[in-house]
Every structure is written in C-alpha cells, then in structure tokens.
Amino acid sequence: MDISNKVVKQEAETFTVPPTEMIQAKEELGSEEKSFESSIHLADHTRSHSGEKPFQCLSCGKAFTKQNNLAVHIRTHTGEKPFSCPTCGKGFTQKGNLSVHMATHTGEKPFSCSTCGKGFTQKSNLHIHMRTHSGEKMFPCELCSKSFSFGCQLATHMRMHTGEKPFLCVACGKRFSQQNYLTVHMKIHTGERPFSCPTCGKSFIKEWNLTVHIRCHTGEKPYPCEVCGKSFINKSHLTNHMRTHTCEKPFSCLTCGKSFTKQGNLTDHIRSHTGEKPYPCKVCSKSFVNKSHLTNHLRTHTGEKPYDCKLCGKSFTDCSSIAQHMKTHTGEKPYPCDVCGKSFRNSNHLACHVRTHTGEKPFSCPICRKSFTQKGNLSIHVKTHTGENTQA
C-alpha cells in the first residue's frame, strides 16, 4: 500500500485508523514503530521522514510540515496573542507558552536536574540544562567550527555569519536575529519594566539585569579574574576587565583612532566628536551622553542615595561611587602607575596621574587656549574669564 497517496486522498478527514492500517503503516516506515489515530496525524508524521513542508507563509515564505505550526507562525507577523494570563494579563501566541508563564506566578518548577538539583518549568529546558553537565555538543558550525548542544542554537548562530535578521519591530522597523531580542526590544516602546528591585525600587526590562543589579546591594561578585583575583558582578564585566591584562582594545574610533575595551565606551566617546547628548533631564534640561549618567544626575534633584555602605552607613547615588568608597575601607589600590609604581583606587585617578609624566594637557580653554591635565581644573579656570565666583 502506498501510504503517501492514501494520506493525500484522506488528508481532509479525521477518523480512527483501523488496526490493520496501523500495522501497514509500521511496515512501510521500516524501523519506525509508531501508530496514529487519524490519517492527518500519520500524514504529519510522514513528512518528518520526507522533509516535505507544504504549508508556506505568504508574508515571509517560511514553510512548515503542519498547518497548525503555520497558524502559530503567522501570529509573529500579525502580533496576535490570543492566550492571556489571568494573573497579569500578558498575552501569548501559544497555549503551551501561557502554561509555562503561569509557573512564574506559582513558582512551580516540576522538572529537577538529578545532578545539581536545579529546577525548571519545562522538561525541554531540563534537557538543555543536562547538556551543560555532559558537555555534549552535537551541532557543529561548518564556517567557524563552533559547536552547539541543539540545532536551534546552531540556526541562530548561523545568522551571525549570514547577517540575517528575520524578526521585525513593527513600531520602528529595527530588525533582530532572534525572537527574544525582538521581545525585549518591544518593551522599549511599551515602557514595560516588569522586574523591580525590592531594595531601591529600580525596574528593569530583563530579569537578568535585575539579578545583576541586586548584586550592587549585596556586594556579591561571582566572576573572579584568574590573573589578579579581582571579582565582578557579571561575566561581561570580567571580559572587559581581562582586556586590562591583555591590553586588547578592539573598539576603535574612526575619527581620532582612539581605542577602547568596551563598545559602550566607544559609543560614548564618538558623541564627544558629534556633540550629541541624547538623554535630557526633564527637570533642568541638562543633557547627557548616556542613560546611566542621566539616571545618576536625576538623583541630584530627588536627593535619592540608594546605595548604602554596610561598614560606615554612608550613602551614595550610584553603584560605581559606593564601589570606589569601599576601597577606602579595604585600602585597595588596584591601578598602579607603570612609570613610578604609585597606585590608585580607580582608573580615572591613574589616568590623571600619568599625565604628570607625559605632560599631556588634553583640556583646553576655549577663550585663551590655556591647557590643563584635568577637566575640573579647566572648569575652575573658565570662571576667571566669566567672573563667576569660584569660592566654595
């Protein structure tokens, strides 16, 4: 019996397949010992062997083996989310995704790792996690030889090589290589920040950002440097720090050639050439080159100092200030001068000190062109021209 022909003829019908037909299906499919209750289910399964994908999306051309998979996919174009959470109102494209989401409210994690005891809301996530213990990576990239635990991870990785960004933001037109990147991005438009810090109330778009932020309050730094022993609150900070040992500065300014260890620092630096300050204060209209500077500035208006030193009780407006303050208790001075050996608590102080050796004076007065080693000294000097009172 030709199963594929029989499926084509009967695909629109749903009925119980006679036992004899189930047996024949098993024989035709060789070693595949599976039986099906309807011809539609058998047809869907047969395509897993043939690779046939007859259901195509008219918007992007992507094809699927099953009609219902196409229906779910179309919702990525229409934005339809017919399954809503009764607790928080969040919508989902699939009922299964809603079921998984509900566990975030109940805290239920029914799937536990037998090796480390970590719990998961989905069985598939447990299977993914298990490969972190086994180290199994079955899917190699043919372009760079990097390997992955799952085919979907390889597919996502391949977009780094091809530059493909199939996920479009309907609000601003920006495209993304992964659906989860688009999901996070959309919260910029909606203003949604569902993850709040219980200590200071600051809210975040992503749960991981909240996790890292909380370490500013707890002092936890789980990522140590194997070279000098210094620890960091997240892996990216450690990666950036490692470049201070390797002297690697992979991000270069096309205008002046200055190089940086971080992409964000390069972005801020470029604005020193363009004069762009895209983050204005709504209270005094002062503008800033990045959002964190604006956030810290706003606290000068509110008087908020959410970062408390647990040793002396002194409070600070931002995370970096308390980190610098803690060194006054520990005596730590991790930034030594290569010329004279003098050490400093932060890299800015070291940079200023190095100029005493090099003679560099990068801050010039726009009125008389006199130069200074520090920006603060220039600010004081400018007041001699403006007549502004320099007395404290």
Beta strands, then each sheet from edge to edge (+ up, - down):
strand 1: 55-56
strand 2: 63-64
strand 3: 83-84
strand 4: 91-92
strand 5: 111-112
strand 6: 119-120
strand 7: 139-140
strand 8: 147-148
strand 9: 167-168
strand 10: 175-176
strand 11: 195-196
strand 12: 203-204
strand 13: 223-224
strand 14: 231-232
strand 15: 251-252
strand 16: 259-260
strand 17: 279-280
strand 18: 287-288
strand 19: 307-308
strand 20: 315-316
strand 21: 335-336
strand 22: 343-344
strand 23: 363-364
strand 24: 371-372
sheet 1: 1+ 2-
sheet 2: 3+ 4-
sheet 3: 5+ 6-
sheet 4: 7+ 8-
sheet 5: 9+ 10-
sheet 6: 11+ 12-
sheet 7: 13+ 14-
sheet 8: 15+ 16-
sheet 9: 17+ 18-
sheet 10: 19+ 20-
sheet 11: 21+ 22-
sheet 12: 23+ 24-
end
